[in-house]
Amino acid sequence: MSTPTRITHLVAGSPWEGTAERTSEVYDPATGEVTGALDLASADLVGEVVEGAHAAWLEWRDTSLTRRAQVLFRFRELLNEDKERIAALITAEHGKVLSDALGEVVRGLEVAEYACGIPNLLRGGFSENASTAVDVYSMRQPLGVAAIISPFNFPAMVPLWFVPIAIACGNAVVLKPSEKDPSAANAVAELWQRAGLPDGVMNVVHGDKEAVDALLTHDKVRSVSFVGSTPIARYVYETGTAAGKRVQALGGAKNHMLVLPDADLDLAADAAINAGFGSAGERCMAISALVVVEPVADELVSKIVDRMGKLRTGDGRRGCDMGPLVTAAHRDKVASYVDAGAQAGAKVVVDGRDGDFDADGDGFFVAPTLIDEVRPGMSVYDDEIFGPVLSVVRVASYDEGLELINANPYGNGTAIFTNDGGAARRFQHEVEVGMVGINVPIPVPVSYYSFGGWKNSLFGDTHAHGMEGVHFFTRGKVVTQRWLDPSHGGINLGFPQTD
């Protein structure tokens, strides 16, 4: 076994040179081997980094839009050139297969491309002669230091939802990635320096709750962007807003896919496989509840089982269809839900806990698992499992399926599969979920629309990227001006009126 590689913070463009009091192990989840030793930041170190970012921001905010766009364009090119290497880092620490990891980087690249248009995105309005000889115009200005706390399941894409827009808008960034797979965040951050971003505008600190709390309470952190589980999202939102910060905290999900009897069942079966088992189900947009309107459930389950038998689970670098889960503890938690479902009366159709996995060593594997006859009240339905466990819920009608989805406390993503345009249009109007797919199983919006859910899937008013992202990382200012000849209108203590 090789010696674990030290992984440390990236501060003002350079690796941190201090000595960490605490470290955390980083694993290769396909083999179970410890590959990295991650430095964990103290609250004091986080404070020092924030202070440095604030000092860098004071200059970056005055940098012209033209110069900012040039840095963004260069960053976009460097990220595109380096995407395969970053994908390999993701696979080595997260476990998802290489093609999926590359797709993650490319989706993040789309947000960088969107941010390249920042001169247009920050364009204000102007009204000449709003009142006699009075002009009114608006502008959007950067906030200051933006803290970004990202999850393990998309170690490159989720930071890229926020960082390019925050920087393009004139902010400085302190990114706290997941301690489970930190190397991709460092690799992407290093590209900013090569792109010409001034030192201190982009920083990465690694850590756990101590680092998170330090970011949530530091007086020079002006905004917090978070993606993770619902309990932590609620904590981040409540703590950050109590400290006077602007917060967008994206939480968990329990995504449903409603299949009507008129749907193309082959298309629906393919979609259920792709959306249920891609990235080992470790996606906030994964389909975990397949809601099937009778009488087609038996046929659809049969088609899914046939496809599941052709999937190969193993090391993501070996051309497998699905890789491992991120940690041994998470593997055991996911596996426990299969037992719980069976004990509650559900039918385990395909059990992925034991299998022949294509990997060396002792990786953290659960193969694709299918559970039928699932009902609300079972933990396998109620909880966000975040693993390759697909539950089939049988309903008698469209109305029953819609009621089931709307009653769920989560509202992140959903999909409907049907050939009835009227039913699809009704569904998109009536469903209480933030992102909707029609014959599209994973409706993640493109970069110029915004990503975000409803209900317990989002705390805060603002979604990620798109124009909502631009507005989150800036604040509006309106200027009313008048230039007159040497005479003036005299004294008037009344409230100003237009004329």
C-alpha positions in Angstrom: 0.0 0.0 0.0 1.4 3.4 -1.0 1.8 6.3 1.4 -1.2 8.6 1.4 -0.7 11.9 -0.5 -1.0 15.1 1.5 -3.9 17.2 0.3 -4.0 20.8 1.7 -5.7 24.2 1.3 -5.2 26.5 -1.6 -4.7 30.0 -0.2 -4.1 33.1 -2.4 -3.1 30.9 -5.3 -0.6 28.7 -3.4 -0.7 25.5 -1.4 -0.9 26.2 2.4 2.5 25.7 4.0 1.4 25.3 7.6 1.0 22.2 9.7 -2.5 20.9 10.3 -3.5 19.9 13.8 -6.1 17.6 12.4 -6.3 15.5 9.2 -8.9 13.3 7.6 -8.4 10.1 5.4 -9.4 10.1 1.8 -10.3 6.8 0.2 -10.3 5.2 -3.2 -13.9 3.8 -2.8 -13.3 1.1 -5.5 -10.5 -0.5 -3.6 -11.0 0.6 0.0 -7.4 2.0 0.1 -6.5 5.2 1.9 -5.0 7.4 -0.8 -4.9 10.8 0.8 -4.4 12.7 4.1 -6.4 15.8 4.1 -5.5 18.9 6.2 -8.5 20.1 8.1 -8.7 23.9 8.7 -9.1 25.4 12.2 -11.5 28.3 12.7 -8.5 30.6 13.0 -7.2 29.5 9.7 -10.6 30.0 8.0 -10.6 33.5 9.5 -7.2 34.3 8.1 -8.3 33.1 4.6 -11.5 35.2 4.7 -9.5 38.3 5.7 -7.1 37.7 2.8 -10.0 37.2 0.4 -11.7 40.4 1.6 -8.5 42.3 0.9 -8.2 40.8 -2.6 -11.9 41.7 -3.2 -11.3 45.4 -2.6 -9.2 45.4 -5.8 -11.1 42.8 -7.8 -14.5 44.6 -7.4 -13.0 47.6 -9.3 -11.7 45.5 -12.1 -13.4 46.3 -15.4 -16.0 44.0 -16.8 -13.8 43.5 -19.9 -10.9 42.3 -17.8 -13.2 40.0 -15.8 -14.6 38.5 -18.9 -11.1 37.9 -20.3 -10.2 35.9 -17.1 -13.5 33.9 -17.4 -12.8 33.1 -21.1 -9.3 31.9 -20.3 -10.6 29.8 -17.3 -13.2 28.2 -19.6 -10.5 27.2 -22.1 -8.2 25.8 -19.4 -11.0 23.8 -17.8 -11.9 22.4 -21.2 -8.3 21.4 -21.8 -8.0 19.8 -18.3 -11.4 18.1 -18.1 -10.1 14.5 -18.5 -7.6 14.9 -15.7 -10.2 16.4 -13.4 -12.6 13.6 -14.2 -10.0 11.0 -13.3 -9.5 12.7 -9.9 -13.3 12.5 -9.3 -13.4 8.8 -10.1 -10.4 8.1 -7.9 -12.0 9.7 -4.8 -15.8 9.6 -5.4 -16.0 6.3 -7.4 -18.4 7.3 -10.2 -17.4 5.9 -13.6 -15.1 8.0 -15.8 -17.8 8.9 -18.4 -20.1 10.1 -15.6 -17.3 12.1 -14.1 -16.4 13.7 -17.4 -20.1 14.6 -17.9 -20.1 16.3 -14.5 -17.1 18.5 -15.5 -18.7 19.4 -18.8 -22.0 20.5 -17.1 -19.9 22.7 -14.8 -18.1 24.0 -17.9 -21.4 25.3 -19.2 -21.8 27.6 -16.2 -18.3 29.0 -16.8 -19.4 29.7 -20.4 -22.5 31.4 -19.2 -20.4 33.6 -16.8 -18.3 34.7 -19.8 -21.2 36.9 -20.7 -21.0 38.9 -17.5 -20.8 42.3 -19.2 -24.3 41.7 -20.6 -25.6 40.0 -17.5 -24.7 42.9 -15.2 -26.0 45.5 -17.6 -28.3 48.0 -15.7 -31.2 50.1 -16.8 -31.4 53.9 -17.6 -34.4 56.2 -17.6 -33.8 59.7 -19.0 -36.0 62.5 -17.8 -37.9 60.3 -15.2 -38.7 63.7 -13.8 -37.8 67.1 -15.3 -34.0 67.0 -15.9 -33.8 64.0 -13.6 -32.3 60.7 -14.8 -32.6 57.4 -12.9 -30.4 54.3 -13.5 -29.7 51.0 -11.8 -26.6 48.9 -11.3 -25.7 45.7 -9.6 -22.6 45.5 -7.4 -20.7 42.6 -5.8 -21.3 41.6 -2.2 -17.7 40.8 -1.0 -16.5 37.4 0.2 -18.7 34.5 -1.0 -18.5 31.2 0.9 -19.4 28.1 -1.0 -19.8 24.8 0.8 -20.2 21.9 -1.7 -21.1 18.2 -1.3 -19.2 15.0 -2.2 -21.5 13.8 -4.9 -20.5 16.4 -7.5 -17.0 17.6 -6.4 -16.4 19.7 -9.6 -19.9 20.5 -11.0 -21.5 22.0 -7.8 -18.6 24.4 -7.1 -18.8 25.4 -10.8 -22.5 26.2 -10.3 -21.4 29.1 -8.1 -17.7 30.0 -8.4 -17.6 31.4 -12.0 -20.7 33.6 -11.5 -19.5 34.8 -8.1 -16.1 35.8 -9.5 -17.5 37.2 -12.7 -19.8 39.5 -10.6 -16.7 40.9 -8.8 -16.7 38.8 -5.5 -13.9 36.9 -3.8 -14.6 33.2 -3.0 -13.7 30.8 -0.2 -14.7 27.3 -1.2 -15.1 24.5 1.4 -15.4 21.3 -0.6 -16.4 17.9 0.9 -13.6 16.2 2.8 -14.5 12.9 1.1 -13.2 13.9 -2.4 -11.3 17.2 -2.2 -8.7 16.9 -5.0 -11.0 17.9 -7.9 -11.8 21.2 -6.1 -8.1 22.0 -5.8 -7.4 21.1 -9.4 -10.2 23.4 -10.7 -9.1 26.2 -8.3 -5.5 26.1 -9.6 -6.8 26.9 -13.1 -8.1 30.3 -11.9 -4.5 31.4 -11.2 -3.4 30.2 -14.6 -6.3 32.2 -16.1 -4.9 35.4 -14.6 -7.2 35.8 -11.6 -5.4 37.9 -8.9 -4.1 36.1 -5.8 -6.6 35.8 -3.0 -9.8 36.1 -5.1 -10.2 32.3 -5.2 -9.4 30.2 -2.2 -10.0 26.6 -1.0 -10.1 25.6 2.6 -10.7 21.9 3.6 -12.4 21.0 6.8 -15.4 19.8 8.7 -18.0 21.4 10.9 -15.4 23.7 12.5 -14.6 25.2 9.2 -18.2 25.5 8.1 -19.2 27.2 11.3 -16.3 29.7 11.0 -17.6 30.6 7.5 -21.2 30.9 8.6 -20.3 33.4 11.4 -17.4 35.4 10.0 -18.4 39.0 9.7 -16.6 39.5 6.3 -18.4 36.6 4.7 -21.4 38.2 2.9 -23.1 35.2 1.2 -23.2 31.4 1.7 -24.0 28.9 -1.0 -24.6 25.3 0.2 -25.6 22.0 -1.3 -26.2 18.9 0.8 -28.7 17.1 3.0 -31.9 18.8 4.2 -31.0 18.8 7.9 -27.6 20.4 7.2 -29.1 22.8 4.7 -31.6 24.0 7.3 -28.8 24.5 9.8 -26.7 26.4 7.3 -29.6 28.6 6.4 -30.6 29.4 10.0 -27.1 30.0 11.2 -26.0 32.0 8.2 -29.1 34.2 8.1 -28.9 34.8 11.9 -25.4 36.1 11.2 -26.9 38.6 8.7 -25.7 36.7 5.5 -27.4 36.1 2.3 -27.9 32.3 2.1 -29.0 29.8 -0.6 -29.0 26.3 0.9 -30.1 23.5 -1.4 -31.2 20.4 0.5 -32.1 16.8 -0.1 -34.6 15.1 -2.4 -37.0 12.2 -3.0 -37.6 12.4 -6.7 -40.5 10.6 -8.3 -41.0 9.5 -11.9 -44.7 9.1 -12.8 -45.3 6.6 -15.6 -48.7 6.7 -17.2 -50.2 3.6 -18.9 -49.8 5.2 -22.4 -46.1 5.7 -22.0 -43.5 4.0 -24.1 -42.4 1.4 -21.5 -39.1 0.7 -23.1 -38.2 4.4 -23.0 -39.5 4.5 -19.4 -37.4 1.4 -18.4 -34.3 2.9 -19.9 -34.9 6.2 -18.1 -35.5 4.4 -14.7 -32.2 2.6 -15.0 -30.3 5.7 -16.0 -31.8 8.0 -13.5 -32.0 5.5 -10.6 -28.5 4.0 -10.9 -26.3 6.6 -12.5 -23.5 7.7 -10.2 -24.7 4.8 -7.8 -27.8 6.9 -7.0 -25.6 9.5 -5.3 -27.4 12.4 -7.1 -29.9 14.9 -5.6 -31.7 14.5 -9.0 -31.7 10.7 -9.0 -35.0 9.0 -9.5 -35.6 6.9 -6.4 -39.4 6.5 -6.5 -40.9 5.0 -9.6 -44.7 5.7 -9.5 -46.5 3.5 -12.0 -50.1 3.9 -12.9 -51.7 0.4 -13.3 -52.2 -1.8 -15.2 -48.6 -1.5 -16.6 -46.5 -2.0 -13.4 -45.7 -5.7 -13.9 -44.6 -5.2 -17.5 -42.5 -2.2 -16.6 -40.8 -4.0 -13.7 -40.0 -6.9 -16.0 -38.3 -4.6 -18.5 -36.3 -3.0 -15.7 -35.2 -6.3 -14.3 -34.1 -7.4 -17.7 -31.9 -4.3 -18.1 -30.5 -4.5 -14.6 -29.2 -8.0 -15.4 -26.9 -6.5 -18.0 -25.3 -3.9 -15.8 -21.7 -4.3 -14.5 -20.7 -2.8 -11.2 -17.1 -2.2 -10.3 -14.1 0.1 -10.5 -15.1 3.2 -12.5 -11.8 3.1 -14.4 -12.6 -0.3 -15.9 -15.5 0.6 -18.2 -18.1 -0.6 -15.7 -21.7 0.8 -15.8 -21.8 1.8 -12.1 -19.1 2.4 -9.5 -19.0 2.1 -5.7 -20.5 4.2 -3.0 -18.3 6.9 -1.5 -17.6 5.4 1.9 -18.0 2.1 3.7 -20.3 3.7 6.2 -22.5 5.0 3.5 -22.5 1.6 1.8 -23.7 0.0 5.0 -26.4 2.6 5.5 -27.8 2.1 2.0 -27.7 -1.7 2.4 -29.7 -1.4 5.6 -32.6 0.2 3.8 -33.1 -3.0 1.7 -33.6 -5.0 4.9 -35.9 -2.4 6.3 -38.0 -2.4 3.1 -38.4 -6.2 3.2 -39.3 -6.2 6.9 -42.0 -3.5 6.2 -43.6 -5.7 3.5 -42.0 -4.6 0.3 -40.8 -7.1 -2.2 -37.0 -7.1 -3.0 -37.0 -8.0 -6.7 -33.2 -7.5 -7.3 -30.9 -7.4 -4.3 -27.6 -5.7 -5.0 -25.9 -6.1 -1.6 -24.1 -9.2 -2.7 -22.6 -9.6 -6.1 -19.5 -10.1 -8.2 -17.9 -6.7 -8.4 -15.3 -5.9 -11.0 -12.7 -4.4 -8.7 -9.6 -5.1 -6.7 -9.4 -4.9 -2.9 -12.4 -4.2 -0.6 -14.4 -1.5 -2.3 -17.7 0.0 -1.1 -20.2 -1.6 -3.4 -23.9 -2.1 -3.6 -25.1 -3.1 -7.0 -28.4 -1.8 -8.5 -31.3 -2.8 -6.3 -35.1 -2.9 -7.2 -37.8 -3.0 -4.5 -41.5 -3.4 -5.5 -44.8 -2.8 -3.7 -43.3 0.1 -1.7 -45.7 2.4 0.1 -45.4 5.7 2.0 -44.6 5.1 5.6 -41.8 2.7 4.8 -38.3 4.1 5.4 -37.2 3.0 1.9 -39.8 5.4 0.6 -39.8 8.2 3.1 -36.0 8.7 3.4 -33.5 10.0 0.9 -31.4 6.8 0.6 -28.8 8.4 -1.8 -27.8 5.0 -3.2 -28.7 2.6 -6.1 -32.1 1.6 -4.7 -35.1 2.1 -6.9 -38.5 1.7 -5.3 -41.7 0.9 -7.3 -44.9 2.5 -6.0 -48.1 1.3 -7.7 -51.1 3.7 -8.0 -54.5 3.4 -9.6 -54.6 6.8 -11.4 -52.8 10.0 -12.5 -54.6 11.8 -9.7 -53.3 9.4 -7.0 -49.8 9.6 -8.4 -49.9 13.4 -8.4 -51.3 13.5 -4.8 -48.5 11.2 -3.7 -45.8 13.4 -5.2 -47.3 16.6 -3.9 -47.6 15.2 -0.4 -43.9 14.5 -0.2 -41.9 16.9 1.9 -39.3 17.2 -0.8 -39.7 19.1 -4.0 -36.5 19.0 -5.9 -37.0 17.1 -9.2 -39.7 15.0 -10.8 -40.6 13.5 -14.2 -43.6 12.2 -16.1 -43.5 9.6 -18.9 -46.5 9.7 -21.2 -47.5 10.2 -24.8 -50.4 12.4 -23.8 -49.5 16.0 -24.3 -52.5 17.2 -22.2 -51.6 15.0 -19.3 -48.0 16.3 -19.4 -49.1 19.9 -19.6 -51.4 19.4 -16.6 -48.7 17.7 -14.7 -46.1 20.5 -15.2 -48.7 23.0 -14.0 -50.0 21.0 -11.0 -46.9 19.3 -9.5 -45.3 21.1 -6.6 -41.7 20.5 -7.5 -39.0 23.0 -8.7 -37.7 21.1 -11.7 -39.9 19.0 -14.0 -39.0 16.6 -16.8 -41.4 15.5 -19.5 -40.1 12.2 -20.9 -36.7 13.5 -19.4 -35.8 11.6 -16.3 -33.1 13.9 -14.9 -34.3 17.5 -15.6 -31.2 19.4 -14.6 -31.6 22.8 -16.2 -29.0 24.2 -18.6 -26.7 26.9 -17.2 -28.8 29.9 -18.4 -31.8 28.6 -16.4 -31.6 28.2 -12.6 -31.3 25.0 -10.6 -33.3 24.6 -7.4 -36.2 22.8 -5.7 -39.2 23.6 -3.5 -40.2 22.8 0.0 -37.6 21.0 2.0 -35.2 20.9 -1.0 -34.4 24.6 -0.7 -33.9 27.0 2.1 -33.7 30.6 0.8 -35.3 32.4 -2.1 -32.7 32.0 -4.8 -31.7 29.1 -6.9 -28.3 28.3 -8.4 -26.8 29.7 -11.6 -28.7 31.5 -14.4 -29.9 35.0 -13.7 -30.9 34.0 -10.2 -27.2 33.3 -9.5 -26.2 36.7 -10.9 -28.7 38.4 -8.6 -27.6 36.3 -5.6 -24.0 37.4 -5.9 -24.8 41.1 -6.4 -27.0 43.7 -4.8 -28.9 46.4 -6.6 -28.4 50.1 -6.4 -30.5 52.8 -8.0 -29.1 56.3 -8.6 -31.3 59.4 -9.2 -29.3 62.3 -10.6 -30.0 65.8 -11.8 -27.5 68.3 -13.4 -29.0 71.8 -13.5 -27.9 75.3 -14.6 -26.7 77.5 -11.7 -30.3 78.3 -10.6 -32.2 75.8 -8.5 -35.7 75.0 -7.4 -35.5 76.5 -3.9 -36.5 75.0 -0.6 -39.2 72.4 -0.5 -39.6 70.1 2.5 -42.3 68.0 0.8 -41.7 64.4 -0.4 -40.2 64.5 -3.9 -42.7 64.0 -6.7 -42.1 63.5 -10.4 -43.2 66.2 -12.7 
